[in-house]
């Protein structure tokens, strides 16, 4: 019968232990991490009632979800913006102190990032649904464009939605006027 040397047996035991410990350390945090964090995003320009439960809020946001955001019209065209309430509903608590909201222009097919990202800080780690007012300002956002909003947690995309921003374009008359002095200088 062949015998293993005494030094080889502890080495095999340590290797087996390291492999088992490594498998546990490299696994995601429990069953919830294996399921994956997902977010549903709703944009609404309707006023959200204050006395809603979490379920009621999600139902309201789903029913008033705006695929087309209309700009405010109480200012000159160059100063207008799009205002909306963003309701983000995660399938479980975020598990982080913040999540990011990224905006992309997808009018021409490819994503074009419109930065900087909007950071949303989480003050209650057990909370799953968040309401946040967003303001999309000109000139960063242009009217009559298709957009995509992406939610990321720890740089991982967990949700997205597409919408359009509808508004009036800045019109240029095409007329040029010169003063008498400008025409005499030649």
C-alpha positions in Angstrom: 0.0 0.0 0.0 1.2 3.5 -0.9 1.4 6.1 1.9 1.3 9.8 1.5 3.9 11.8 3.3 2.9 13.5 6.5 3.4 17.0 5.0 1.2 16.4 2.0 -1.9 15.6 4.0 -2.1 19.0 5.8 -1.4 20.7 2.5 -4.3 18.9 0.8 -6.6 19.8 3.8 -5.6 23.5 3.5 -6.2 23.5 -0.2 -9.7 22.0 0.2 -10.5 24.5 2.9 -9.3 27.4 0.8 -11.5 26.2 -2.1 -14.6 25.9 0.0 -14.0 29.3 1.7 -13.4 30.9 -1.6 -16.6 29.6 -3.1 -18.5 31.2 -0.2 -16.7 34.5 -0.4 -17.2 34.9 -4.1 -20.9 34.2 -4.0 -23.3 37.2 -4.1 -24.9 38.3 -0.9 -27.5 35.6 -0.2 -30.6 34.6 -2.2 -31.7 38.2 -2.8 -28.5 39.0 -4.8 -29.0 35.9 -6.9 -32.6 37.1 -7.8 -31.1 40.4 -8.9 -32.2 44.0 -8.2 -34.8 45.4 -10.7 -36.5 48.8 -10.9 -39.6 50.0 -12.6 -39.7 53.6 -13.5 -42.8 55.8 -14.0 -42.8 59.4 -15.0 -45.9 61.5 -14.4 -46.8 65.1 -14.8 -49.9 64.8 -12.8 -50.0 65.9 -9.2 -49.4 63.0 -6.9 -51.9 62.8 -3.9 -50.1 63.0 -0.6 -52.0 60.4 1.4 -51.3 57.3 -0.7 -49.8 54.0 0.5 -46.9 52.5 -1.3 -49.2 50.3 -3.3 -51.5 53.2 -4.1 -48.6 55.3 -5.2 -47.4 52.7 -7.6 -50.9 52.2 -8.9 -51.3 56.0 -9.4 -47.9 56.3 -11.1 -48.7 53.3 -13.5 -52.1 54.9 -14.3 -50.7 58.3 -15.0 -47.4 57.2 -16.6 -46.4 59.8 -19.2 -44.6 58.6 -22.3 -44.5 62.1 -23.6 -43.4 65.0 -21.3 -44.7 68.4 -22.2 -42.6 71.5 -21.5 -43.7 74.3 -19.2 -44.9 77.3 -21.3 -44.8 80.1 -18.8 -41.3 81.3 -20.0 -39.6 82.3 -23.2 -38.8 79.3 -25.4 -35.0 79.3 -24.7 -35.6 79.1 -20.9 -38.3 76.4 -20.9 -37.9 73.0 -19.2 -39.7 69.7 -18.7 -40.9 68.9 -15.1 -42.1 65.5 -13.9 -42.3 63.3 -10.9 -40.3 60.1 -11.2 -41.6 57.1 -9.2 -39.0 54.4 -8.9 -40.1 51.0 -7.5 -37.5 48.4 -6.7 -38.3 44.7 -6.3 -36.4 44.8 -3.0 -34.5 47.4 -0.9 -31.7 49.0 -2.8 -29.0 47.9 -0.3 -26.9 51.0 -1.0 -26.8 54.6 0.1 -27.7 55.9 -3.4 -28.7 55.1 -6.9 -28.0 57.0 -10.1 -30.4 58.2 -12.8 -28.8 58.5 -16.3 -30.3 60.2 -19.3 -29.6 59.2 -22.9 -30.8 60.8 -26.2 -31.8 57.9 -28.5 -33.4 59.8 -31.3 -30.8 58.7 -33.9 -30.6 55.1 -32.7 -27.5 55.0 -30.7 -27.4 56.2 -27.1 -25.9 59.6 -26.5 -25.3 60.3 -22.8 -26.7 63.6 -21.5 -24.7 64.2 -18.2 -24.2 64.6 -15.4 -26.1 61.8 -13.7 -28.8 62.5 -11.2 -27.9 61.0 -7.8 -30.7 59.9 -5.5 -29.7 59.3 -1.9 -31.4 56.7 0.2 -32.2 57.6 3.8 -34.1 54.5 4.7 -32.4 51.2 3.7 -35.7 49.3 3.9 -37.5 51.5 1.5 -38.3 50.2 -2.0 -40.2 53.0 -3.6 -38.9 56.5 -4.2 -40.5 59.7 -5.5 -38.3 62.4 -7.0 -39.0 65.6 -8.9 -37.0 65.9 -12.1 -36.3 68.9 -14.2 -34.9 68.6 -17.7 -33.5 71.9 -18.8 -32.5 73.4 -22.1 -30.1 73.5 -23.8 -28.9 70.1 -22.5 -32.3 68.6 -23.4 -33.8 69.4 -26.8 -37.4 69.4 -27.7 -39.1 66.6 -29.8 -36.5 64.0 -29.0 -36.8 60.4 -27.8 -35.0 59.8 -24.5 -34.1 56.8 -22.4 -33.7 57.0 -18.6 -31.6 54.3 -16.9 -31.4 53.5 -13.2 -28.0 52.2 -11.9 -27.0 50.9 -8.5 -23.3 50.3 -8.0 -22.8 50.9 -11.8 -25.1 48.0 -12.6 -28.2 48.8 -14.8 -31.3 47.8 -12.9 -34.1 49.5 -14.8 -34.9 51.7 -17.8 -37.7 53.4 -19.5 -38.2 55.4 -22.7 -40.1 58.6 -23.2 -40.2 61.7 -25.4 -39.8 65.3 -24.6 -42.3 67.5 -26.6 -41.9 71.2 -27.0 -41.5 74.2 -29.2 -38.3 74.7 -31.1 -36.5 78.0 -31.1 -37.4 79.7 -34.3 -35.0 81.9 -36.2 -36.5 84.4 -38.6 -33.7 84.4 -41.1 -33.7 88.2 -41.3 -30.6 90.2 -40.8 -30.7 93.9 -40.1 -27.8 96.3 -40.4 -27.5 99.8 -39.1 -26.7 102.7 -41.4 -23.2 102.8 -39.9 -22.5 99.2 -40.7 -23.6 99.6 -44.4 -21.4 102.8 -44.8 -18.2 101.1 -43.5 -17.6 99.3 -46.8 
